[in-house]
Structures are given as structure tokens and as C-alpha cells.
Amino acid sequence: MFNRLFGKPKQETNALSTLDKLNETLEMLEKKEKVLLKKAAAEVEKAKEFTRAKNKRAAIQCLKRKRLYEQQIEQLGNFQLRIHDQMILLEGAKATTETVDALRTGASAMKAMQKATNIDDVDKTMDEINEQTENMKQIQEALSTPIGATADFDEDELEAELEELEGAELEEELLKPATTAPAAPVQLRMMNWLHYRLRWHYKQNFADIVWV
């Protein structure tokens, strides 16, 4: 791993230096091409002048030199194309190498994190969390449970006592002498009390019966 870490900058430097060298060569070829283009154009102008001067032989020599320049220009164009291809391949290889190295680094980091985090430690941590949650639940239930004298009170007996009090109060109101019928609120309270009485009676006597 250390060899890879220390070797990476050197490889990257070599790739960059190679690309720089190819760029320099490409610029040199482009400059030569421009020079040859100017020379070829100059030979064409000379050929025109010799033609006007009726010097056919000299004009033909100018055209021959122009052809030679054009051949060199075509050759330089092929060289530039090959350098472009080489640069594209090198840049692609460089990108591939960097991608693989990044993936390798990520895999190593993931492996280190997995090694630091053992599955047994995760299970142990989850068990501790569940245990603490259950303990807190039991504490909350214990705090909400009635204690002292109120813990011995029977809810059914308290409801029955409250019902007797309400029934007695309603009987007193109904037995009072009055020239008119009981007021609407009294009648409504009486109906509610009777309804509550019937429900409580059913609960006490028929709640355990399974109806078929």
C-alpha cells in the first residue's frame, strides 16, 4: 500500500510531462506547417510572374517546389493527427488510472471502517438500546401505578356509590311538591341516570356471558 501511495505522484508526474511534451511537439509541427504554407504560396506567386515573363521553365520549377512543400505539409498533418491520437489515448489512460486508484482507495477505506465496526459490536449496542428502552418503559409504568390507599379502591364500587348518590338526589327532586311537571333539565338527568343504571347492571350481571 505504501509503495502505491508513494508511487502515485511519480506516475502522475510522468503522465503530465508526457502530455506537455506532446503539446510542445504539436505546436512545433503547426509552426512548420504555417511556414511551408507560406513558402508554397510564394512559389505560386513566382510561377505567375514567370508566366507573365514568358519564362515557362522557371514557372514549372516553382510549381515543382510548391508540390514538394505540399507533400511536406501533408506529412506534417499526418504527424499532428498521430500526436492528437496519442494525447487522447494518454488522457484516457490517465483518467482510467485515477478512477481505479480512487475506487481502490474507497474500497480500502470501507474495509477499514468495517474492520473498526464489528457486527457483534452493533448487535451488542442494539441489545443495550432495547434493554434501556424496556427499563424506561417499566419505570414509567411503575410511576403511573396508584400507590397507597388509592390502590385498594374498587372502581366498580365507586361507580355504584356515585350512582346511588345521583339516584337519591333525583328522587328528592321528583318528590318535591310542585304544581307543574318536572322541569326539562330534571327529566333529562333522570333519563341519563336510568340509562347509566341499565348499562352498569348489564355490566355487572351479563358481561361474562358469551352470546351465541
VOPAGU-2260 file (C-alpha; in pm, 1 decimal, decimal comma):
REM VOPAGU-2260
SITE   aa  ch    i         X         Y         Z
SITE  MET   A    0       0,0       0,0       0,0
SITE  PHE   A    1     279,9     241,5      88,4
SITE  ASN   A    2     451,3     168,8    -242,6
SITE  ARG   A    3     130,7     254,5    -417,2
SITE  LEU   A    4      86,5     573,2    -218,6
SITE  PHE   A    5     443,1     688,4    -279,2
SITE  GLY   A    6     442,7     573,6    -641,3
SITE  LYS   A    7     126,0     752,0    -746,0
SITE  PRO   A    8     269,0    1108,7    -765,1
SITE  LYS   A    9     556,9     985,1    -979,7
SITE  GLN   A   10     322,2     813,9   -1223,6
SITE  GLU   A   11     102,5    1120,7   -1240,4
SITE  THR   A   12     407,3    1341,7   -1299,3
SITE  ASN   A   13     522,6    1116,3   -1583,7
SITE  ALA   A   14     180,7    1133,5   -1747,6
SITE  LEU   A   15     170,6    1512,9   -1718,6
SITE  SER   A   16     524,9    1552,9   -1851,2
SITE  THR   A   17     442,7    1327,6   -2146,8
SITE  LEU   A   18     133,5    1532,1   -2228,2
SITE  ASP   A   19     339,4    1851,8   -2206,5
SITE  LYS   A   20     597,7    1703,6   -2444,1
SITE  LEU   A   21     328,9    1603,5   -2692,4
SITE  ASN   A   22     178,4    1952,3   -2675,9
SITE  GLU   A   23     517,3    2108,7   -2745,4
SITE  THR   A   24     572,6    1878,0   -3042,4
SITE  LEU   A   25     227,3    1958,0   -3175,6
SITE  GLU   A   26     290,6    2331,1   -3154,5
SITE  MET   A   27     623,9    2286,6   -3335,0
SITE  LEU   A   28     459,6    2093,1   -3618,2
SITE  GLU   A   29     187,2    2356,2   -3652,1
SITE  LYS   A   30     450,4    2631,1   -3682,1
SITE  LYS   A   31     637,9    2436,4   -3951,2
SITE  GLU   A   32     313,5    2380,8   -4136,2
SITE  LYS   A   33     242,9    2753,9   -4141,6
SITE  VAL   A   34     591,5    2822,6   -4274,7
SITE  LEU   A   35     555,3    2566,4   -4552,8
SITE  LEU   A   36     213,7    2705,6   -4645,7
SITE  LYS   A   37     369,3    3049,7   -4687,6
SITE  LYS   A   38     651,4    2904,5   -4897,9
SITE  ALA   A   39     405,1    2716,8   -5118,8
SITE  ALA   A   40     200,2    3032,0   -5168,5
SITE  ALA   A   41     518,4    3224,3   -5253,4
SITE  GLU   A   42     611,0    2967,7   -5521,2
SITE  VAL   A   43     268,2    3011,0   -5677,0
SITE  GLU   A   44     320,8    3387,3   -5698,5
SITE  LYS   A   45     666,0    3335,4   -5852,3
SITE  ALA   A   46     518,3    3095,3   -6107,5
SITE  LYS   A   47     264,5    3360,4   -6206,4
SITE  GLU   A   48     540,3    3619,2   -6252,5
SITE  PHE   A   49     750,0    3383,0   -6465,4
SITE  THR   A   50     441,1    3302,4   -6672,2
SITE  ARG   A   51     380,3    3669,1   -6739,9
SITE  ALA   A   52     750,9    3699,7   -6833,7
SITE  LYS   A   53     714,2    3407,3   -7076,1
SITE  ASN   A   54     965,6    3205,5   -6870,9
SITE  LYS   A   55     786,7    2871,2   -6878,0
SITE  ARG   A   56    1076,4    2665,6   -6745,0
SITE  ALA   A   57    1120,1    2881,8   -6435,5
SITE  ALA   A   58     745,1    2875,4   -6374,3
SITE  ILE   A   59     742,0    2495,1   -6386,3
SITE  GLN   A   60    1028,3    2480,8   -6137,0
SITE  CYS   A   61     826,8    2697,8   -5899,6
SITE  LEU   A   62     529,6    2462,9   -5928,0
SITE  LYS   A   63     754,4    2161,4   -5857,8
SITE  ARG   A   64     881,6    2324,0   -5538,5
SITE  LYS   A   65     520,8    2403,9   -5446,1
SITE  ARG   A   66     436,8    2032,7   -5484,2
SITE  LEU   A   67     726,3    1939,8   -5258,4
SITE  TYR   A   68     607,8    2185,0   -4993,9
SITE  GLU   A   69     256,6    2044,9   -5020,8
SITE  GLN   A   70     388,7    1691,7   -4965,3
SITE  GLN   A   71     570,5    1809,0   -4653,7
SITE  ILE   A   72     255,2    1986,6   -4536,3
SITE  GLU   A   73      54,7    1666,8   -4581,0
SITE  GLN   A   74     319,2    1471,4   -4390,9
SITE  LEU   A   75     311,7    1724,6   -4106,2
SITE  GLY   A   76     -67,6    1693,4   -4097,2
SITE  ASN   A   77     -36,6    1315,8   -4052,2
SITE  PHE   A   78     216,2    1368,2   -3773,6
SITE  GLN   A   79     -21,2    1605,7   -3596,7
SITE  LEU   A   80    -306,5    1356,9   -3629,7
SITE  ARG   A   81     -96,9    1082,5   -3471,6
SITE  ILE   A   82       3,1    1310,4   -3184,8
SITE  HIS   A   83    -361,5    1401,8   -3126,4
SITE  ASP   A   84    -448,5    1031,0   -3114,1
SITE  GLN   A   85    -163,7     967,3   -2870,6
SITE  MET   A   86    -275,8    1253,7   -2646,1
SITE  ILE   A   87    -634,4    1127,3   -2641,9
SITE  LEU   A   88    -521,5     774,8   -2553,4
SITE  LEU   A   89    -287,9     902,4   -2284,3
SITE  GLU   A   90    -553,6    1126,8   -2129,4
SITE  GLY   A   91    -799,1     836,2   -2132,7
SITE  ALA   A   92    -545,2     605,2   -1969,9
SITE  LYS   A   93    -469,2     871,8   -1710,1
SITE  ALA   A   94    -840,6     911,7   -1630,4
SITE  THR   A   95    -878,7     533,8   -1605,9
SITE  THR   A   96    -581,6     505,2   -1371,7
SITE  GLU   A   97    -711,8     783,1   -1149,7
SITE  THR   A   98   -1057,5     623,7   -1141,8
SITE  VAL   A   99    -921,3     281,8   -1048,1
SITE  ASP   A  100    -697,7     436,5    -781,9
SITE  ALA   A  101    -993,7     629,1    -637,8
SITE  LEU   A  102   -1203,2     312,3    -629,6
SITE  ARG   A  103    -917,3     123,6    -464,6
SITE  THR   A  104    -883,4     396,6    -201,9
SITE  GLY   A  105   -1257,8     388,8    -136,6
SITE  ALA   A  106   -1253,0      10,9    -101,5
SITE  SER   A  107    -964,3      31,2     144,7
SITE  ALA   A  108   -1146,6     296,1     348,7
SITE  MET   A  109   -1463,6      86,3     350,4
SITE  LYS   A  110   -1266,8    -219,3     459,6
SITE  ALA   A  111   -1105,2     -21,7     742,3
SITE  MET   A  112   -1443,0     108,8     861,5
SITE  GLN   A  113   -1594,4    -239,5     851,0
SITE  LYS   A  114   -1298,1    -371,0    1046,6
SITE  ALA   A  115   -1341,2     -97,6    1307,2
SITE  THR   A  116   -1716,6    -165,8    1331,2
SITE  ASN   A  117   -1771,5    -530,9    1415,6
SITE  ILE   A  118   -2115,4    -682,7    1362,4
SITE  ASP   A  119   -2100,6    -821,4    1717,9
SITE  ASP   A  120   -2049,4    -467,3    1849,2
SITE  VAL   A  121   -2353,0    -349,6    1651,6
SITE  ASP   A  122   -2567,7    -630,8    1792,3
SITE  LYS   A  123   -2443,1    -555,7    2143,4
SITE  THR   A  124   -2523,5    -186,9    2104,4
SITE  MET   A  125   -2875,5    -262,7    1978,1
SITE  ASP   A  126   -2933,4    -502,3    2269,5
SITE  GLU   A  127   -2827,0    -231,8    2514,1
SITE  ILE   A  128   -3062,1      18,9    2349,8
SITE  ASN   A  129   -3353,1    -226,2    2365,9
SITE  GLU   A  130   -3274,1    -304,9    2729,1
SITE  GLN   A  131   -3264,2      61,9    2824,4
SITE  THR   A  132   -3591,0     122,3    2638,6
SITE  GLU   A  133   -3759,7    -164,4    2822,2
SITE  ASN   A  134   -3628,1     -40,0    3156,7
SITE  MET   A  135   -3760,9     309,1    3089,8
SITE  LYS   A  136   -4098,9     162,0    2994,0
SITE  GLN   A  137   -4115,7     -30,3    3321,3
SITE  ILE   A  138   -4018,4     280,6    3518,3
SITE  GLN   A  139   -4293,3     483,7    3351,8
SITE  GLU   A  140   -4549,7     209,1    3421,4
SITE  ALA   A  141   -4439,3     190,8    3784,8
SITE  LEU   A  142   -4475,4     568,2    3823,0
SITE  SER   A  143   -4825,6     563,2    3674,4
SITE  THR   A  144   -4949,8     280,3    3904,7
SITE  PRO   A  145   -5164,1     403,0    4200,6
SITE  ILE   A  146   -4997,8     365,1    4535,8
SITE  GLY   A  147   -5111,0     386,7    4899,0
SITE  ALA   A  148   -5478,5     378,4    4993,9
SITE  THR   A  149   -5599,0     464,6    4642,1
SITE  ALA   A  150   -5452,4     140,7    4508,6
SITE  ASP   A  151   -5711,5     -66,4    4706,9
SITE  PHE   A  152   -6019,3     119,2    4579,2
SITE  ASP   A  153   -6255,2     -79,1    4358,9
SITE  GLU   A  154   -6365,4     120,3    4054,7
SITE  ASP   A  155   -6695,2     -70,5    4029,3
SITE  GLU   A  156   -6782,4       3,9    4391,6
SITE  LEU   A  157   -6703,4     372,8    4341,4
SITE  GLU   A  158   -6926,8     385,7    4034,6
SITE  ALA   A  159   -7208,8     212,3    4226,0
SITE  GLU   A  160   -7177,2     460,1    4514,6
SITE  LEU   A  161   -7183,5     753,2    4273,1
SITE  GLU   A  162   -7492,3     606,8    4109,0
SITE  GLU   A  163   -7671,4     578,8    4443,5
SITE  LEU   A  164   -7592,9     941,0    4521,6
SITE  GLU   A  165   -7728,1    1057,7    4188,4
SITE  GLY   A  166   -8037,3     839,1    4223,5
SITE  ALA   A  167   -8108,9     973,4    4569,4
SITE  GLU   A  168   -8071,2    1330,5    4450,9
SITE  LEU   A  169   -8311,1    1271,9    4162,3
SITE  GLU   A  170   -8570,2    1110,4    4393,1
SITE  GLU   A  171   -8559,6    1413,6    4622,1
SITE  GLU   A  172   -8622,5    1646,2    4330,4
SITE  LEU   A  173   -8908,8    1431,7    4198,5
SITE  LEU   A  174   -9077,7    1404,5    4541,6
SITE  LYS   A  175   -9078,7    1779,2    4599,9
SITE  PRO   A  176   -9434,6    1923,8    4581,3
SITE  ALA   A  177   -9484,6    2115,8    4260,1
SITE  THR   A  178   -9784,1    2240,5    4066,4
SITE  THR   A  179   -9624,5    2170,8    3733,5
SITE  ALA   A  180   -9441,0    1883,3    3576,5
SITE  PRO   A  181   -9067,4    1843,9    3646,7
SITE  ALA   A  182   -8852,6    2083,9    3456,4
SITE  ALA   A  183   -8681,8    1967,9    3138,6
SITE  PRO   A  184   -8332,0    1953,9    3296,1
SITE  VAL   A  185   -8461,3    1726,3    3571,2
SITE  GLN   A  186   -8628,2    1495,6    3319,9
SITE  LEU   A  187   -8305,7    1482,7    3114,4
SITE  ARG   A  188   -8097,5    1398,5    3421,2
SITE  MET   A  189   -8346,2    1126,2    3514,2
SITE  MET   A  190   -8321,2     967,9    3167,6
SITE  ASN   A  191   -7942,8     979,2    3178,4
SITE  TRP   A  192   -7940,3     819,9    3521,9
SITE  LEU   A  193   -8172,4     538,9    3411,4
SITE  HIS   A  194   -7959,2     479,8    3102,7
SITE  TYR   A  195   -7640,9     468,4    3313,5
SITE  ARG   A  196   -7811,9     237,2    3564,4
SITE  LEU   A  197   -7911,3      -9,7    3292,9
SITE  ARG   A  198   -7555,9     -14,3    3149,6
SITE  TRP   A  199   -7399,3     -73,4    3490,7
SITE  HIS   A  200   -7649,9    -350,7    3569,7
SITE  TYR   A  201   -7574,6    -521,7    3238,1
SITE  LYS   A  202   -7200,8    -492,4    3302,4
SITE  GLN   A  203   -7228,4    -649,5    3646,7
SITE  ASN   A  204   -7456,0    -941,3    3550,4
SITE  PHE   A  205   -7410,9   -1023,2    3181,8
SITE  ALA   A  206   -7061,1    -911,0    3082,8
SITE  ASP   A  207   -6916,6   -1264,6    3117,1
SITE  ILE   A  208   -7191,3   -1434,2    2914,2
SITE  VAL   A  209   -7090,6   -1547,4    2563,9
SITE  TRP   A  210   -7379,5   -1488,3    2329,9
SITE  VAL   A  211   -7425,9   -1747,5    2053,2
